[in-house]
Amino acid sequence: MSTTDLPPAGRSVPAPSEGAGTDPWRQPLSVWATAGAAVVAFMGIGLVDPILPSIAEGLEASPSQVSLLFSSYFLVTAVAMLVTGFISSRIGGKATLLLGLALVVVFAALSGASGSVGELIGFRAGWGLGNALFVATALSVIVGAAVGGMESAIVLYEAALGVGIASGPLVGAVLGDWHWRAPFFGTAVLMAVGFILITTLLKAPPRPAQKTRLGDPLRALAHGGLSTTATTALFYNFAFFTVLAFTPFVLGMSPYGIGAVFFSWGVLVAVSSVVVAPRLQHRLGSVRTLHVALGLLLVLQAAIAVSAGLDARAGVVAAVVLTGVPIGMNNTVFTEAAMEVSDAPRPVASAGYNFVRWMGGALAPFVATKLGEEVSPVLPYVVGAACCLVAMGVLVLRRHHLGALTA
C-alpha cells in the first residue's frame, strides 16, 4: 500500500480478518523492518541536538548559523511533502521507501564529511528530502502490512516516532562525544541496514488505481477543517522546535548532558503519544485534548523563560523535560485529526497538512536562535508561548470547521 491507498477520511479501514482483536505488537517481520527504519528516520530530528554547540565550535559558526541545520531540513521536508504522493502513486510504496532511505544514507554520510557549515546545511536539506519520502510513505505501508488495521498501525507509527525522538539525542550524545561527525556517519550506517531489511522483508504492495496529481495536496487545503488543523499545527510546531533547537545553547552542557536532558524529554514524548493522548481523546475528544496540550505547553514555555531569565539551570531542565508530555499529546492528536477532518483522501490531506505544519519547524530554529543571540535567551520561549496561545485562538475562532473531530 502506498500513500495514495489510504481511504478517504470518514471511511473506516477494515482490519484483516485474522488480525481483529490481536495484540498490535505481534506483527510480521516486514512491519517491524519498516517501523525500525522509521525509528532511525525520526532519530534524525533530534540527533544533532546534543552536538549543536560542538558543531558551532568545530566549524567556527554562530548558533544561528548552526540552527539552519534544522531549518534547511524541515523546509525541504515541508516542500517535499507536496510531491510524495505524486511519486509513490507512480513507483509504489516500497520503491518510495527505498528511494527515501537511499537519499538519507547518501546525505547523512555527506553531512559527516562536511568541511563548512554551509556544506552541512546543504546536505541536511538533501537529508530532509529523503526523510520526507520515507516518513510520508511509512505509515501507509505499515497500515497495509500490519495485523489489526489502522488503530494498530497508528500505535506502531507513534511508538516508532517516540522511540526515534527519544533515542536520537542519546545516540547523538554518545557518538558526538567522540566527534561531532560520528552521529552523521552512524545514521548513514543504520539507514543502510534499514534499506537492506526493507528490500528483503517487505513485499511490494500493489500500486493504486488512481494516481495523485501534484496540485492535490494544495487543493485539499481549501477545506476549512484541514486548513484550520494545519494552521494550528504550524504555530504548535514553532513552539515545539523552539524548545528542540534553541535549548541546547541555553543549557551550556556537554553533549552527554544535553543528550540526557533530551532523552528524558523523548521518553515522555513516546509515553504521552502512545498512552496519554489516546486516553484523553477518548474522554475529552480531539479538540479539547489539543486545548489541554497547547495550554500545558504554553505554561511550560513560560516556565522555561522565567528559569532562563533567573539563570536557574535546574528549572530550565525540568520544564524542558516536561514539555515532552504536551508535545507527545499534540503529535498524536494532530496526526489523527489531519486524517479525519477532511473529505480528501487521507494521504492527500496529510501531505497538505504536513506542508503547512513543517513550515513551523523550518522557521522556529533560526528565528528563535537569532532572537536569543541578539535580544535575550528568554525571548524565544516567550514567542513560543505566544504561538501556543495563537494556536488555541485559531481552534476557537474556527471551531465551526472542526465538526468532524467533535462528532
MIRORO-786444 format. One record per residue (C-alpha): residue number from 1; residue in three letters; x, y, z. Coordinates in Angstrom, 2 decimals, padded with zeros to 5 digits. Layout:
! residues N
+-----+---------+---------+---------+---------+
: num : residuo :       X :       Y :       Z :
+-----+---------+---------+---------+---------+
: NUM :     ALA :       X :       Y :       Z :
...
+-----+---------+---------+---------+---------+
***
This chain:
! residues 407
+-----+---------+---------+---------+---------+
: num : residuo :       X :       Y :       Z :
+-----+---------+---------+---------+---------+
:   1 :     MET :  000.00 :  000.00 :  000.00 :
:   2 :     SER :  001.39 :  003.39 : -000.97 :
:   3 :     THR :  000.36 :  006.71 :  000.47 :
:   4 :     THR : -002.44 :  007.06 : -002.03 :
:   5 :     ASP : -004.03 :  003.76 : -000.98 :
:   6 :     LEU : -005.39 :  005.01 :  002.33 :
:   7 :     PRO : -009.15 :  005.52 :  002.07 :
:   8 :     PRO : -010.76 :  008.93 :  002.21 :
:   9 :     ALA : -011.47 :  010.48 :  005.58 :
:  10 :     GLY : -014.74 :  009.31 :  007.03 :
:  11 :     ARG : -014.29 :  005.72 :  005.86 :
:  12 :     SER : -013.01 :  003.11 :  008.21 :
:  13 :     VAL : -010.06 :  000.94 :  007.39 :
:  14 :     PRO : -011.04 : -002.70 :  007.72 :
:  15 :     ALA : -008.65 : -004.76 :  009.75 :
:  16 :     PRO : -007.59 : -008.05 :  008.26 :
:  17 :     SER : -009.98 : -010.72 :  009.47 :
:  18 :     GLU : -007.23 : -012.77 :  011.03 :
:  19 :     GLY : -005.90 : -009.73 :  012.88 :
:  20 :     ALA : -009.05 : -008.47 :  014.51 :
:  21 :     GLY : -008.59 : -008.11 :  018.22 :
:  22 :     THR : -004.94 : -009.11 :  018.10 :
:  23 :     ASP : -002.07 : -007.56 :  020.03 :
:  24 :     PRO : -000.75 : -004.58 :  018.00 :
:  25 :     TRP :  002.80 : -005.62 :  018.94 :
:  26 :     ARG :  002.51 : -009.04 :  017.27 :
:  27 :     GLN :  003.33 : -008.11 :  013.70 :
:  28 :     PRO :  005.04 : -009.60 :  010.63 :
:  29 :     LEU :  008.76 : -009.02 :  010.17 :
:  30 :     SER :  008.05 : -006.67 :  007.27 :
:  31 :     VAL :  006.14 : -004.34 :  009.61 :
:  32 :     TRP :  008.94 : -004.38 :  012.18 :
:  33 :     ALA :  011.52 : -003.70 :  009.46 :
:  34 :     THR :  009.56 : -000.63 :  008.31 :
:  35 :     ALA :  008.94 :  000.52 :  011.89 :
:  36 :     GLY :  012.63 :  000.04 :  012.74 :
:  37 :     ALA :  013.68 :  002.17 :  009.79 :
:  38 :     ALA :  011.11 :  004.75 :  010.89 :
:  39 :     VAL :  012.76 :  004.87 :  014.32 :
:  40 :     VAL :  016.08 :  005.76 :  012.67 :
:  41 :     ALA :  014.35 :  008.30 :  010.40 :
:  42 :     PHE :  012.80 :  010.06 :  013.40 :
:  43 :     MET :  016.15 :  009.83 :  015.20 :
:  44 :     GLY :  017.47 :  012.25 :  012.61 :
:  45 :     ILE :  015.26 :  015.02 :  014.06 :
:  46 :     GLY :  016.95 :  015.14 :  017.45 :
:  47 :     LEU :  020.28 :  013.60 :  016.50 :
:  48 :     VAL :  022.06 :  016.93 :  016.12 :
:  49 :     ASP :  020.61 :  018.42 :  019.31 :
:  50 :     PRO :  023.42 :  017.42 :  021.71 :
:  51 :     ILE :  026.15 :  018.33 :  019.24 :
:  52 :     LEU :  024.90 :  021.75 :  018.11 :
:  53 :     PRO :  027.43 :  023.61 :  020.32 :
:  54 :     SER :  030.18 :  021.20 :  019.18 :
:  55 :     ILE :  029.32 :  021.76 :  015.52 :
:  56 :     ALA :  029.36 :  025.52 :  016.06 :
:  57 :     GLU :  032.79 :  025.26 :  017.65 :
:  58 :     GLY :  034.19 :  022.74 :  015.14 :
:  59 :     LEU :  033.04 :  024.71 :  012.08 :
:  60 :     GLU :  033.53 :  028.15 :  013.64 :
:  61 :     ALA :  029.87 :  029.02 :  013.17 :
:  62 :     SER :  027.40 :  031.09 :  015.21 :
:  63 :     PRO :  024.42 :  029.43 :  016.93 :
:  64 :     SER :  022.01 :  030.95 :  014.41 :
:  65 :     GLN :  024.07 :  029.55 :  011.52 :
:  66 :     VAL :  024.05 :  026.11 :  013.10 :
:  67 :     SER :  020.28 :  026.38 :  013.67 :
:  68 :     LEU :  019.91 :  026.30 :  009.88 :
:  69 :     LEU :  020.66 :  022.57 :  010.12 :
:  70 :     PHE :  017.09 :  022.28 :  011.37 :
:  71 :     SER :  015.63 :  024.97 :  009.11 :
:  72 :     SER :  017.03 :  023.59 :  005.85 :
:  73 :     TYR :  015.99 :  020.05 :  006.86 :
:  74 :     PHE :  012.38 :  020.98 :  007.65 :
:  75 :     LEU :  011.96 :  023.47 :  004.81 :
:  76 :     VAL :  012.85 :  020.80 :  002.26 :
:  77 :     THR :  010.76 :  018.24 :  004.18 :
:  78 :     ALA :  007.75 :  020.58 :  004.03 :
:  79 :     VAL :  008.02 :  021.25 :  000.29 :
:  80 :     ALA :  008.76 :  017.60 : -000.49 :
:  81 :     MET :  005.53 :  016.58 :  001.24 :
:  82 :     LEU :  003.69 :  018.05 : -001.77 :
:  83 :     VAL :  005.29 :  015.54 : -004.14 :
:  84 :     THR :  005.50 :  012.37 : -002.06 :
:  85 :     GLY :  002.02 :  011.19 : -003.07 :
:  86 :     PHE :  002.72 :  012.02 : -006.72 :
:  87 :     ILE :  005.87 :  009.90 : -006.60 :
:  88 :     SER :  004.59 :  006.96 : -004.54 :
:  89 :     SER :  001.40 :  006.60 : -006.61 :
:  90 :     ARG :  003.61 :  006.09 : -009.67 :
:  91 :     ILE :  006.51 :  003.96 : -008.43 :
:  92 :     GLY :  004.81 :  002.24 : -005.48 :
:  93 :     GLY :  005.18 :  002.39 : -001.71 :
:  94 :     LYS :  008.18 :  000.09 : -001.37 :
:  95 :     ALA :  010.17 :  001.87 : -004.06 :
:  96 :     THR :  009.38 :  005.23 : -002.45 :
:  97 :     LEU :  010.59 :  003.96 :  000.94 :
:  98 :     LEU :  013.82 :  002.69 : -000.59 :
:  99 :     LEU :  014.40 :  005.91 : -002.53 :
: 100 :     GLY :  013.96 :  007.91 :  000.67 :
: 101 :     LEU :  016.29 :  005.62 :  002.62 :
: 102 :     ALA :  018.94 :  005.78 : -000.10 :
: 103 :     LEU :  018.88 :  009.59 : -000.09 :
: 104 :     VAL :  019.22 :  009.67 :  003.70 :
: 105 :     VAL :  022.19 :  007.29 :  003.57 :
: 106 :     VAL :  023.96 :  009.45 :  000.97 :
: 107 :     PHE :  023.25 :  012.84 :  002.55 :
: 108 :     ALA :  023.87 :  011.71 :  006.14 :
: 109 :     ALA :  027.31 :  010.45 :  005.06 :
: 110 :     LEU :  027.98 :  013.68 :  003.16 :
: 111 :     SER :  026.93 :  015.65 :  006.26 :
: 112 :     GLY :  029.58 :  013.83 :  008.26 :
: 113 :     ALA :  032.19 :  014.73 :  005.66 :
: 114 :     SER :  031.25 :  018.45 :  005.53 :
: 115 :     GLY :  034.08 :  020.95 :  005.56 :
: 116 :     SER :  031.98 :  024.05 :  006.32 :
: 117 :     VAL :  028.70 :  024.96 :  007.95 :
: 118 :     GLY :  027.32 :  025.91 :  004.51 :
: 119 :     GLU :  028.01 :  022.41 :  003.16 :
: 120 :     LEU :  026.46 :  020.85 :  006.23 :
: 121 :     ILE :  023.30 :  022.96 :  005.87 :
: 122 :     GLY :  023.01 :  021.93 :  002.22 :
: 123 :     PHE :  023.50 :  018.23 :  002.93 :
: 124 :     ARG :  020.91 :  018.37 :  005.73 :
: 125 :     ALA :  018.49 :  019.75 :  003.14 :
: 126 :     GLY :  019.09 :  016.68 :  000.97 :
: 127 :     TRP :  018.60 :  014.54 :  004.06 :
: 128 :     GLY :  015.24 :  016.26 :  004.55 :
: 129 :     LEU :  014.13 :  015.24 :  001.05 :
: 130 :     GLY :  014.93 :  011.59 :  001.73 :
: 131 :     ASN :  013.26 :  011.75 :  005.12 :
: 132 :     ALA :  010.09 :  013.23 :  003.62 :
: 133 :     LEU :  009.81 :  010.45 :  001.04 :
: 134 :     PHE :  010.31 :  007.79 :  003.69 :
: 135 :     VAL :  008.21 :  009.20 :  006.54 :
: 136 :     ALA :  005.27 :  010.20 :  004.34 :
: 137 :     THR :  005.05 :  006.65 :  002.98 :
: 138 :     ALA :  005.91 :  004.63 :  006.08 :
: 139 :     LEU :  002.54 :  004.97 :  007.84 :
: 140 :     SER :  000.53 :  003.81 :  004.83 :
: 141 :     VAL :  002.92 :  000.90 :  004.25 :
: 142 :     ILE :  002.60 : -000.13 :  007.90 :
: 143 :     VAL : -001.21 :  000.12 :  007.60 :
: 144 :     GLY : -001.13 : -002.20 :  004.60 :
: 145 :     ALA :  001.11 : -004.80 :  006.21 :
: 146 :     ALA :  000.09 : -004.60 :  009.89 :
: 147 :     VAL : -002.22 : -007.02 :  011.61 :
: 148 :     GLY : -005.03 : -005.15 :  013.35 :
: 149 :     GLY : -005.83 : -002.37 :  010.88 :
: 150 :     MET : -005.49 :  001.40 :  011.25 :
: 151 :     GLU : -005.54 :  001.53 :  015.05 :
: 152 :     SER : -002.64 : -000.90 :  015.42 :
: 153 :     ALA : -000.72 :  000.85 :  012.64 :
: 154 :     ILE : -001.02 :  004.26 :  014.28 :
: 155 :     VAL :  000.11 :  002.81 :  017.63 :
: 156 :     LEU :  003.19 :  001.34 :  015.95 :
: 157 :     TYR :  003.91 :  004.50 :  013.97 :
: 158 :     GLU :  003.62 :  006.78 :  017.00 :
: 159 :     ALA :  005.73 :  004.33 :  019.03 :
: 160 :     ALA :  008.41 :  004.50 :  016.31 :
: 161 :     LEU :  008.22 :  008.29 :  016.35 :
: 162 :     GLY :  008.55 :  008.39 :  020.13 :
: 163 :     VAL :  011.42 :  005.92 :  020.31 :
: 164 :     GLY :  013.21 :  007.71 :  017.47 :
: 165 :     ILE :  012.84 :  011.14 :  019.02 :
: 166 :     ALA :  013.95 :  009.77 :  022.42 :
: 167 :     SER :  016.94 :  007.83 :  021.14 :
: 168 :     GLY :  018.16 :  010.48 :  018.67 :
: 169 :     PRO :  019.65 :  012.79 :  021.33 :
: 170 :     LEU :  021.15 :  009.80 :  023.17 :
: 171 :     VAL :  022.83 :  008.43 :  020.04 :
: 172 :     GLY :  023.94 :  011.94 :  019.12 :
: 173 :     ALA :  025.47 :  012.42 :  022.57 :
: 174 :     VAL :  027.32 :  009.09 :  022.68 :
: 175 :     LEU :  028.76 :  009.39 :  019.18 :
: 176 :     GLY :  029.09 :  013.17 :  019.34 :
: 177 :     ASP :  031.23 :  012.99 :  022.47 :
: 178 :     TRP :  033.79 :  011.16 :  020.32 :
: 179 :     HIS :  033.48 :  013.59 :  017.38 :
: 180 :     TRP :  030.66 :  015.75 :  016.05 :
: 181 :     ARG :  030.88 :  013.98 :  012.68 :
: 182 :     ALA :  030.26 :  010.50 :  014.12 :
: 183 :     PRO :  026.45 :  010.77 :  014.55 :
: 184 :     PHE :  026.03 :  011.52 :  010.85 :
: 185 :     PHE :  028.08 :  008.50 :  009.77 :
: 186 :     GLY :  026.26 :  006.37 :  012.36 :
: 187 :     THR :  022.89 :  007.37 :  010.92 :
: 188 :     ALA :  024.06 :  006.51 :  007.41 :
: 189 :     VAL :  025.04 :  003.01 :  008.56 :
: 190 :     LEU :  021.74 :  002.43 :  010.40 :
: 191 :     MET :  019.68 :  003.59 :  007.43 :
: 192 :     ALA :  021.69 :  001.34 :  005.14 :
: 193 :     VAL :  020.73 : -001.58 :  007.40 :
: 194 :     GLY :  017.09 : -000.45 :  007.15 :
: 195 :     PHE :  017.40 : -000.34 :  003.36 :
: 196 :     ILE :  018.59 : -003.96 :  003.31 :
: 197 :     LEU :  015.85 : -005.14 :  005.69 :
: 198 :     ILE :  013.04 : -003.48 :  003.74 :
: 199 :     THR :  014.47 : -004.74 :  000.45 :
: 200 :     THR :  014.45 : -008.32 :  001.70 :
: 201 :     LEU :  011.44 : -008.44 :  004.05 :
: 202 :     LEU :  008.78 : -006.10 :  002.66 :
: 203 :     LYS :  006.64 : -007.37 : -000.19 :
: 204 :     ALA :  005.93 : -004.63 : -002.74 :
: 205 :     PRO :  002.27 : -003.60 : -002.34 :
: 206 :     PRO :  000.14 : -003.06 : -005.45 :
: 207 :     ARG :  000.18 :  000.39 : -006.94 :
: 208 :     PRO : -003.03 :  002.43 : -006.55 :
: 209 :     ALA : -005.53 :  002.56 : -009.38 :
: 210 :     GLN : -005.72 :  006.37 : -009.20 :
: 211 :     LYS : -002.57 :  008.47 : -009.34 :
: 212 :     THR : -002.13 :  011.56 : -007.17 :
: 213 :     ARG : -001.75 :  014.85 : -009.04 :
: 214 :     LEU :  000.88 :  017.39 : -007.98 :
: 215 :     GLY : -001.69 :  020.01 : -007.02 :
: 216 :     ASP : -003.95 :  017.73 : -004.98 :
: 217 :     PRO : -002.41 :  018.48 : -001.53 :
: 218 :     LEU : -002.78 :  022.23 : -002.03 :
: 219 :     ARG : -006.36 :  021.80 : -003.27 :
: 220 :     ALA : -007.10 :  019.78 : -000.14 :
: 221 :     LEU : -006.14 :  022.79 :  002.00 :
: 222 :     ALA : -009.19 :  024.63 :  000.67 :
: 223 :     HIS : -011.17 :  022.51 :  003.14 :
: 224 :     GLY : -011.85 :  024.62 :  006.23 :
: 225 :     GLY : -011.22 :  021.83 :  008.70 :
: 226 :     LEU : -007.89 :  020.83 :  007.19 :
: 227 :     SER : -006.65 :  024.42 :  006.84 :
: 228 :     THR : -007.63 :  025.07 :  010.47 :
: 229 :     THR : -005.80 :  021.97 :  011.69 :
: 230 :     ALA : -002.74 :  022.77 :  009.57 :
: 231 :     THR : -002.55 :  026.41 :  010.69 :
: 232 :     THR : -002.91 :  025.41 :  014.34 :
: 233 :     ALA : -000.16 :  022.81 :  013.88 :
: 234 :     LEU :  002.14 :  025.40 :  012.26 :
: 235 :     PHE :  002.05 :  027.56 :  015.42 :
: 236 :     TYR :  002.39 :  024.48 :  017.62 :
: 237 :     ASN :  005.45 :  023.32 :  015.66 :
: 238 :     PHE :  007.04 :  026.74 :  016.04 :
: 239 :     ALA :  006.76 :  026.33 :  019.82 :
: 240 :     PHE :  007.91 :  022.69 :  019.66 :
: 241 :     PHE :  011.07 :  023.40 :  017.66 :
: 242 :     THR :  011.92 :  026.45 :  019.71 :
: 243 :     VAL :  012.42 :  024.02 :  022.60 :
: 244 :     LEU :  014.26 :  021.46 :  020.49 :
: 245 :     ALA :  016.61 :  023.70 :  018.52 :
: 246 :     PHE :  017.41 :  026.62 :  020.84 :
: 247 :     THR :  017.59 :  024.98 :  024.26 :
: 248 :     PRO :  020.99 :  023.23 :  023.73 :
: 249 :     PHE :  022.61 :  026.68 :  023.65 :
: 250 :     VAL :  020.83 :  027.72 :  026.85 :
: 251 :     LEU :  021.76 :  024.59 :  028.81 :
: 252 :     GLY :  025.51 :  025.10 :  028.45 :
: 253 :     MET :  026.17 :  021.38 :  028.98 :
: 254 :     SER :  028.39 :  018.73 :  027.39 :
: 255 :     PRO :  026.93 :  016.52 :  024.64 :
: 256 :     TYR :  026.21 :  013.86 :  027.28 :
: 257 :     GLY :  024.36 :  016.37 :  029.45 :
: 258 :     ILE :  022.25 :  017.71 :  026.56 :
: 259 :     GLY :  021.64 :  014.15 :  025.36 :
: 260 :     ALA :  020.42 :  013.07 :  028.80 :
: 261 :     VAL :  018.00 :  016.00 :  029.00 :
: 262 :     PHE :  016.50 :  015.34 :  025.60 :
: 263 :     PHE :  016.48 :  011.57 :  026.07 :
: 264 :     SER :  014.33 :  012.08 :  029.18 :
: 265 :     TRP :  012.20 :  014.52 :  027.19 :
: 266 :     GLY :  011.86 :  011.99 :  024.37 :
: 267 :     VAL :  010.76 :  009.23 :  026.71 :
: 268 :     LEU :  007.89 :  011.45 :  027.85 :
: 269 :     VAL :  007.08 :  012.23 :  024.21 :
: 270 :     ALA :  006.85 :  008.50 :  023.47 :
: 271 :     VAL :  004.75 :  007.61 :  026.54 :
: 272 :     SER :  002.47 :  010.58 :  026.07 :
: 273 :     SER :  001.98 :  009.81 :  022.36 :
: 274 :     VAL :  001.06 :  006.16 :  022.81 :
: 275 :     VAL : -000.60 :  006.11 :  026.24 :
: 276 :     VAL : -001.77 :  009.53 :  027.42 :
: 277 :     ALA : -003.10 :  011.03 :  024.16 :
: 278 :     PRO : -005.48 :  008.16 :  023.23 :
: 279 :     ARG : -006.98 :  008.08 :  026.72 :
: 280 :     LEU : -007.56 :  011.82 :  026.83 :
: 281 :     GLN : -009.03 :  011.75 :  023.33 :
: 282 :     HIS : -011.48 :  009.07 :  024.43 :
: 283 :     ARG : -012.56 :  011.13 :  027.45 :
: 284 :     LEU : -012.40 :  014.69 :  026.09 :
: 285 :     GLY : -012.41 :  014.45 :  022.30 :
: 286 :     SER : -009.69 :  015.62 :  019.92 :
: 287 :     VAL : -010.29 :  019.38 :  020.06 :
: 288 :     ARG : -010.42 :  019.60 :  023.86 :
: 289 :     THR : -007.32 :  017.41 :  024.09 :
: 290 :     LEU : -005.50 :  019.84 :  021.79 :
: 291 :     HIS : -006.53 :  022.73 :  024.02 :
: 292 :     VAL : -005.21 :  020.91 :  027.09 :
: 293 :     ALA : -001.92 :  020.04 :  025.39 :
: 294 :     LEU : -001.37 :  023.52 :  023.93 :
: 295 :     GLY : -002.24 :  025.15 :  027.26 :
: 296 :     LEU :  000.22 :  022.93 :  029.10 :
: 297 :     LEU :  002.95 :  023.65 :  026.54 :
: 298 :     LEU :  002.26 :  027.39 :  026.93 :
: 299 :     VAL :  002.71 :  027.17 :  030.72 :
: 300 :     LEU :  005.92 :  025.17 :  030.38 :
: 301 :     GLN :  007.36 :  027.59 :  027.80 :
: 302 :     ALA :  006.68 :  030.39 :  030.26 :
: 303 :     ALA :  008.41 :  028.35 :  032.99 :
: 304 :     ILE :  011.48 :  027.91 :  030.76 :
: 305 :     ALA :  011.52 :  031.65 :  030.06 :
: 306 :     VAL :  011.37 :  032.51 :  033.77 :
: 307 :     SER :  014.05 :  029.94 :  034.66 :
: 308 :     ALA :  016.32 :  031.12 :  031.83 :
: 309 :     GLY :  015.89 :  034.73 :  032.99 :
: 310 :     LEU :  016.90 :  033.74 :  036.53 :
: 311 :     ASP :  019.79 :  031.63 :  035.20 :
: 312 :     ALA :  018.25 :  028.65 :  037.02 :
: 313 :     ARG :  019.52 :  025.68 :  035.01 :
: 314 :     ALA :  017.62 :  023.10 :  037.07 :
: 315 :     GLY :  014.35 :  024.90 :  036.33 :
: 316 :     VAL :  015.12 :  025.02 :  032.63 :
: 317 :     VAL :  015.94 :  021.30 :  032.58 :
: 318 :     ALA :  012.79 :  020.31 :  034.49 :
: 319 :     ALA :  010.48 :  022.43 :  032.32 :
: 320 :     VAL :  012.12 :  021.28 :  029.06 :
: 321 :     VAL :  011.79 :  017.61 :  030.01 :
: 322 :     LEU :  008.14 :  018.09 :  030.98 :
: 323 :     THR :  007.33 :  019.65 :  027.59 :
: 324 :     GLY :  007.58 :  016.07 :  026.30 :
: 325 :     VAL :  004.10 :  015.41 :  027.71 :
: 326 :     PRO :  002.13 :  018.04 :  025.72 :
: 327 :     ILE :  004.36 :  017.57 :  022.66 :
: 328 :     GLY :  003.62 :  013.84 :  022.59 :
: 329 :     MET : -000.10 :  014.52 :  023.01 :
: 330 :     ASN : -000.12 :  017.07 :  020.22 :
: 331 :     ASN :  001.84 :  014.84 :  017.82 :
: 332 :     THR : -000.67 :  012.02 :  018.11 :
: 333 :     VAL : -003.84 :  014.11 :  018.05 :
: 334 :     PHE : -002.72 :  016.29 :  015.15 :
: 335 :     THR : -001.73 :  013.21 :  013.11 :
: 336 :     GLU : -005.16 :  011.65 :  013.56 :
: 337 :     ALA : -007.03 :  014.94 :  013.14 :
: 338 :     ALA : -005.37 :  015.61 :  009.78 :
: 339 :     MET : -006.55 :  012.22 :  008.54 :
: 340 :     GLU : -010.11 :  012.56 :  009.85 :
: 341 :     VAL : -011.13 :  016.19 :  009.44 :
: 342 :     SER : -011.06 :  016.42 :  005.63 :
: 343 :     ASP : -013.09 :  014.70 :  002.92 :
: 344 :     ALA : -009.95 :  014.37 :  000.76 :
: 345 :     PRO : -008.13 :  011.03 :  000.56 :
: 346 :     ARG : -006.09 :  010.67 :  003.71 :
: 347 :     PRO : -002.63 :  010.72 :  002.09 :
: 348 :     VAL : -003.53 :  013.83 :  000.10 :
: 349 :     ALA : -004.89 :  015.61 :  003.18 :
: 350 :     SER : -001.85 :  014.51 :  005.17 :
: 351 :     ALA :  000.53 :  015.90 :  002.53 :
: 352 :     GLY : -001.16 :  019.30 :  002.52 :
: 353 :     TYR : -001.27 :  019.38 :  006.30 :
: 354 :     ASN :  002.40 :  018.40 :  006.64 :
: 355 :     PHE :  003.45 :  021.03 :  004.09 :
: 356 :     VAL :  001.96 :  023.77 :  006.29 :
: 357 :     ARG :  002.91 :  022.43 :  009.71 :
: 358 :     TRP :  006.57 :  021.68 :  008.89 :
: 359 :     MET :  006.97 :  025.33 :  007.92 :
: 360 :     GLY :  006.78 :  025.98 :  011.65 :
: 361 :     GLY :  009.68 :  023.57 :  012.13 :
: 362 :     ALA :  011.62 :  025.38 :  009.40 :
: 363 :     LEU :  011.09 :  028.90 :  010.79 :
: 364 :     ALA :  011.44 :  028.33 :  014.53 :
: 365 :     PRO :  015.09 :  027.20 :  014.84 :
: 366 :     PHE :  016.56 :  030.20 :  013.04 :
: 367 :     VAL :  014.12 :  032.80 :  014.38 :
: 368 :     ALA :  014.38 :  031.56 :  017.97 :
: 369 :     THR :  018.18 :  031.33 :  017.91 :
: 370 :     LYS :  018.53 :  034.75 :  016.30 :
: 371 :     LEU :  016.28 :  036.29 :  018.97 :
: 372 :     GLY :  018.29 :  034.52 :  021.66 :
: 373 :     GLU :  021.58 :  035.76 :  020.19 :
: 374 :     GLU :  020.66 :  039.37 :  019.58 :
: 375 :     VAL :  017.99 :  040.15 :  022.21 :
: 376 :     SER :  017.67 :  037.74 :  025.13 :
: 377 :     PRO :  017.65 :  033.96 :  025.74 :
: 378 :     VAL :  014.27 :  034.48 :  027.39 :
: 379 :     LEU :  012.52 :  035.91 :  024.31 :
: 380 :     PRO :  012.37 :  032.72 :  022.16 :
: 381 :     TYR :  010.32 :  030.97 :  024.84 :
: 382 :     VAL :  008.03 :  033.98 :  025.23 :
: 383 :     VAL :  007.40 :  033.82 :  021.48 :
: 384 :     GLY :  006.87 :  030.05 :  021.76 :
: 385 :     ALA :  004.27 :  030.57 :  024.50 :
: 386 :     ALA :  002.57 :  033.23 :  022.35 :
: 387 :     CYS :  002.44 :  030.75 :  019.44 :
: 388 :     CYS :  000.62 :  028.25 :  021.69 :
: 389 :     LEU : -001.89 :  030.96 :  022.58 :
: 390 :     VAL : -002.41 :  031.84 :  018.91 :
: 391 :     ALA : -002.91 :  028.14 :  018.10 :
: 392 :     MET : -005.60 :  027.87 :  020.77 :
: 393 :     GLY : -007.21 :  031.02 :  019.40 :
: 394 :     VAL : -007.33 :  029.54 :  015.89 :
: 395 :     LEU : -009.08 :  026.45 :  017.27 :
: 396 :     VAL : -011.68 :  028.63 :  018.99 :
: 397 :     LEU : -012.30 :  031.06 :  016.13 :
: 398 :     ARG : -012.57 :  028.31 :  013.51 :
: 399 :     ARG : -014.26 :  025.65 :  015.65 :
: 400 :     HIS : -017.20 :  025.52 :  013.24 :
: 401 :     HIS : -014.86 :  023.83 :  010.73 :
: 402 :     LEU : -013.96 :  021.04 :  013.16 :
: 403 :     GLY : -017.28 :  019.25 :  013.43 :
: 404 :     ALA : -015.76 :  016.01 :  012.17 :
: 405 :     LEU : -013.46 :  015.97 :  015.21 :
: 406 :     THR : -016.17 :  016.69 :  017.77 :
: 407 :     ALA : -018.89 :  014.40 :  016.45 :
+-----+---------+---------+---------+---------+
***
